């Protein structure tokens, strides 16, 4: 019986271990041999040219060699250790900031965002949010003043961004913190009047920030002028002691990104000079005269930068998650068919596994092209916005461009971050049990990315904003106004409503132009329906805001379909611009897979408005399977073209060489070295040796041995 109870340990011989490693490596090599395009050329395309790729690779190597950016132990660090390491990295970045161009440094931070999103966020709070608030809200003189004080060099100024409150997030006009002008002292009094006015989730506030850009209600002579931006000192830069009237605490452990010292801030009648109100747009004079900008839209143009960045980040993080799941699927074998001579099948060869991952791969590339287009659109809009002045001949066109960028970025931010979070989770599940391990990277990636769905605007609220813009655009089109290109299809309602797909054969559906046409028909119908619902609410006597709320579900649905159509349009446009005949076929396969997959996912709308017939939808579903197989054959070369080093992926399952089990086992052993049992003497030994009714452990063992003899 003792033999029956004994644990049997089977150790692989070195030869067996090598054989297993050779099998996975060979499996990866087989996948790479299928490449039907030049992987390096595809990398240049994704990066924006050879020079951009070489710069990115140099940065990856520099970061990998930096001991502060050691990543393989991140899963085992405490919150305090993560925060301390984050600030060490923060300090190390100053060298690059001072010696690189703005564009080069942005590219460095984009690489870092994939390696350590927590540090990227903490650094971005200062440069993207605090400095960004200065650049978008400060007058030229104020901007010069704060830059001289060290806002750019981090010499005496470390910033945070205090917008969100305990009781208010997305509702910027509803913020409760007040900034009351005191004429006698020529100062503003910053105050937290209620518990819910406490600034909350403020990255950098808990330990590291000296100053904050604070959004508060401007009150002058008893009149409120809405939410404005103020710079408020928090700590003495030399002693780091809190200044009078400032009360700060740590909000504690979060779902992810624990390297960021998020805190809460309360102000008790804190006085700041009048010049600390950023007055690029709204101005308050010494005598309390308030001058508001003629165009309120000009004040929020720069705030769109974060949304655009998250569209780009959604594509990049999706690529990283898919690199792990698809590379693992290419080497992981599970179950053998009756005709395989005992050789188990690769996960990636199962049609259902292709269905799980290949559409998500196509979606990641769609977000890549869309992110690039949105970045260009945003930069062009900001250039025009900065140079435009009220009264200029093209001011109306600039404002329309701003409205379109605002609405489009709202919808894209919402659905791209939702898509990415879903991609990470699907990739985790596709890795089976190993996906649950912290060391395979996907669990932490999910936790770190989840916040993207709620910060910089809750996704549902942003989607509703996009839907509101669509209704407004529909009503303007009905009055004869020519709309911006993104919603230009609403100028063609007469030809789109009731239109059906009139292809002569099903094969003709496999054309991006047919899919674009179908999306325009569907979007025209859902936007029209939402607008009619809104107008019916107005006829029933509801005011404008209540009418919009009453039709919130229909405008959310309209924004969803409009955004998916926009993603496909940008993908198709991007592929059309590719001149290299070596790259275009695989990109077109990805584009068509994404188009067919999104139609299938939204088949109800295409059937409801009768653009496609039920038989055509069945054909689309069957062709989605066909394109999944075509993309599967090129999946590993496509993943390779993303050009993510093993260091950046930081997952043994996503190793480029395919040797996943050896690296996985080594990392687990390295991170969890064997030693004396940590709690045997205190907890387990007393449990095992406790007295049992009528006997003890030795008596039970003797009884088992007697039973064993009876068996014999």
JOMO-V454933 format. One record per helix or strand. SS is the DSSP state (helix for helix, strand for strand). FROM is the first residue (numbers start at 1). LEN is the number of residues. Records with the same first field share a line. If there is no record, write none. Layout:
# JOMO-V454933
SS=FROM-LEN + FROM-LEN
This chain:
# JOMO-V454933
helix=2-4 + 14-19 + 39-9 + 50-16 + 67-3 + 74-3 + 79-21 + 102-14 + 117-21 + 140-9 + 172-3 + 195-3 + 274-3 + 296-4 + 301-31 + 347-3 + 351-37 + 395-36 + 432-5 + 438-3 + 442-12 + 459-20 + 485-12 + 506-4 + 512-28 + 544-7 + 552-25 + 581-21 + 603-6 + 614-20 + 635-7 + 646-4 + 652-3 + 660-12 + 680-9 + 697-15
strand=159-4 + 165-1 + 168-1 + 178-5 + 187-5 + 199-5 + 211-10 + 223-11 + 235-1 + 242-1 + 246-5 + 262-6 + 270-4 + 277-1 + 283-2 + 290-2 + 333-1 + 346-1 + 692-1 + 695-1
